[in-house]
Amino acid sequence: MRVRFRISLFRNGKKLSRADLSSEEDPLMVGIRYVLEFKYLEATKWFLIAEDCWEKFMLLGLINIALGQEDQGEEFLGQADRYPRKTDLNIVLEIPEENLRKEVRSPEDVII
């Protein structure tokens, strides 16, 4: 499946891998693990049952935009700032073909 960009997650400056979250059972963390595996549709399923938080809505918004569903993505991004952060993860969007990386700290950082 072709995506507009990849979503990478960092903690304390280190890029997370699937193995870093292999023992997590919380639906949010399972969804994040699927994001790290670039299995965005599977991640979406887990985010929908996860507790509401900033990361959930930011990642749902980014996944939808990456898959070409801009309207749905904007709706999720619009809800993100209503909820507190649950983790210390940093979200980075990557477009390897163009050698671009952009950290996302708020919905306004996402340029569609």
The 8 nearest C-alpha neighbors of each residue, nearest first, counted from 0:
[[1, 2, 66, 38, 37, 39, 3, 40],
 [0, 2, 3, 66, 65, 4, 67, 5],
 [1, 3, 65, 66, 4, 0, 5, 67],
 [2, 4, 65, 66, 1, 5, 67, 94],
 [5, 3, 94, 2, 93, 65, 92, 6],
 [6, 4, 93, 92, 94, 7, 2, 3],
 [5, 7, 92, 91, 93, 4, 8, 90],
 [8, 6, 91, 90, 92, 5, 35, 9],
 [7, 9, 90, 89, 15, 14, 91, 88],
 [8, 10, 14, 89, 13, 15, 88, 12],
 [9, 11, 88, 13, 12, 89, 87, 14],
 [12, 10, 13, 9, 88, 87, 89, 14],
 [11, 13, 10, 9, 14, 89, 15, 88],
 [14, 12, 9, 10, 11, 15, 8, 16],
 [13, 15, 9, 8, 10, 16, 12, 7],
 [16, 14, 9, 8, 13, 19, 10, 17],
 [15, 17, 18, 19, 35, 14, 20, 32],
 [16, 18, 19, 32, 20, 35, 21, 36],
 [17, 19, 21, 16, 20, 15, 22, 32],
 [20, 18, 16, 17, 21, 15, 22, 32],
 [21, 19, 18, 23, 22, 17, 32, 28],
 [20, 22, 18, 23, 19, 17, 32, 29],
 [21, 23, 20, 24, 19, 18, 29, 28],
 [24, 22, 20, 21, 25, 28, 29, 26],
 [23, 25, 29, 26, 22, 28, 27, 21],
 [24, 26, 28, 27, 23, 29, 49, 30],
 [27, 25, 49, 29, 45, 28, 30, 24],
 [28, 26, 49, 30, 25, 29, 46, 31],
 [27, 29, 31, 30, 25, 26, 23, 32],
 [30, 28, 32, 26, 31, 27, 24, 25],
 [31, 29, 42, 45, 33, 27, 28, 32],
 [30, 32, 28, 34, 33, 29, 27, 35],
 [31, 33, 29, 35, 30, 34, 17, 28],
 [32, 34, 36, 42, 30, 38, 35, 31],
 [35, 33, 37, 31, 36, 32, 39, 38],
 [34, 36, 32, 33, 37, 17, 16, 31],
 [35, 37, 33, 34, 38, 32, 17, 16],
 [38, 36, 34, 35, 39, 33, 5, 6],
 [39, 37, 33, 36, 41, 34, 40, 42],
 [38, 40, 42, 41, 37, 34, 43, 62],
 [41, 39, 43, 42, 38, 44, 62, 33],
 [40, 42, 44, 43, 39, 38, 33, 45],
 [43, 41, 30, 39, 33, 45, 40, 44],
 [42, 44, 46, 40, 41, 45, 39, 47],
 [45, 43, 41, 47, 42, 46, 40, 48],
 [44, 46, 30, 42, 26, 47, 43, 48],
 [47, 45, 49, 43, 48, 44, 30, 27],
 [46, 48, 44, 45, 49, 43, 55, 50],
 [49, 47, 46, 45, 26, 50, 44, 27],
 [50, 48, 46, 26, 27, 47, 45, 51],
 [49, 51, 52, 48, 27, 55, 26, 46],
 [52, 50, 49, 55, 82, 53, 56, 54],
 [51, 53, 82, 55, 54, 83, 84, 85],
 [52, 54, 79, 84, 82, 83, 55, 56],
 [55, 53, 57, 52, 56, 58, 84, 85],
 [56, 54, 52, 58, 53, 57, 46, 59],
 [55, 57, 79, 59, 75, 58, 53, 54],
 [58, 56, 54, 60, 76, 59, 55, 79],
 [57, 59, 61, 60, 55, 56, 54, 62],
 [60, 58, 56, 62, 61, 57, 55, 63],
 [61, 59, 72, 75, 76, 57, 63, 58],
 [60, 62, 58, 64, 63, 59, 65, 57],
 [63, 61, 65, 59, 64, 60, 58, 66],
 [62, 64, 72, 68, 66, 60, 61, 65],
 [63, 65, 69, 67, 61, 68, 72, 66],
 [66, 64, 3, 62, 2, 63, 67, 4],
 [65, 67, 63, 2, 64, 68, 62, 3],
 [66, 68, 64, 65, 69, 63, 3, 2],
 [69, 67, 63, 64, 71, 70, 66, 72],
 [68, 70, 64, 72, 71, 67, 73, 63],
 [71, 69, 73, 72, 68, 74, 64, 63],
 [72, 70, 74, 73, 69, 68, 63, 75],
 [73, 71, 60, 63, 69, 64, 75, 74],
 [72, 74, 76, 70, 71, 75, 77, 69],
 [75, 73, 71, 77, 72, 76, 70, 78],
 [74, 76, 60, 56, 72, 78, 77, 73],
 [77, 75, 73, 60, 79, 78, 57, 74],
 [76, 78, 74, 75, 79, 73, 80, 106],
 [77, 79, 75, 76, 81, 80, 56, 74],
 [80, 78, 53, 56, 76, 81, 57, 77],
 [79, 81, 82, 78, 53, 77, 83, 105],
 [82, 80, 79, 78, 83, 53, 52, 77],
 [81, 83, 52, 53, 80, 79, 84, 51],
 [84, 82, 53, 52, 85, 81, 80, 79],
 [83, 85, 53, 52, 86, 54, 82, 87],
 [84, 86, 52, 83, 54, 53, 87, 88],
 [87, 85, 88, 84, 54, 89, 53, 10],
 [86, 88, 10, 89, 85, 84, 11, 9],
 [89, 87, 10, 86, 9, 8, 90, 11],
 [88, 90, 9, 8, 10, 91, 87, 102],
 [91, 89, 8, 103, 102, 7, 88, 9],
 [92, 90, 102, 7, 101, 103, 6, 8],
 [93, 91, 6, 101, 100, 5, 7, 102],
 [94, 92, 100, 5, 4, 99, 95, 6],
 [93, 95, 4, 99, 96, 97, 98, 5],
 [96, 94, 98, 97, 93, 99, 100, 4],
 [97, 95, 98, 94, 99, 93, 4, 3],
 [96, 98, 95, 99, 94, 93, 100, 4],
 [97, 99, 95, 96, 94, 100, 93, 101],
 [100, 98, 94, 97, 93, 95, 101, 96],
 [101, 99, 93, 92, 91, 94, 102, 98],
 [102, 100, 92, 91, 103, 93, 99, 108],
 [101, 103, 91, 90, 92, 104, 100, 89],
 [104, 102, 108, 90, 105, 91, 101, 109],
 [103, 105, 102, 108, 106, 90, 89, 107],
 [104, 106, 107, 108, 103, 109, 80, 57],
 [105, 107, 108, 76, 109, 77, 57, 104],
 [106, 108, 105, 109, 110, 104, 103, 76],
 [109, 107, 106, 103, 105, 110, 104, 102],
 [110, 108, 107, 106, 111, 103, 105, 61],
 [109, 111, 108, 107, 106, 64, 103, 101],
 [110, 109, 69, 64, 73, 65, 108, 72]]
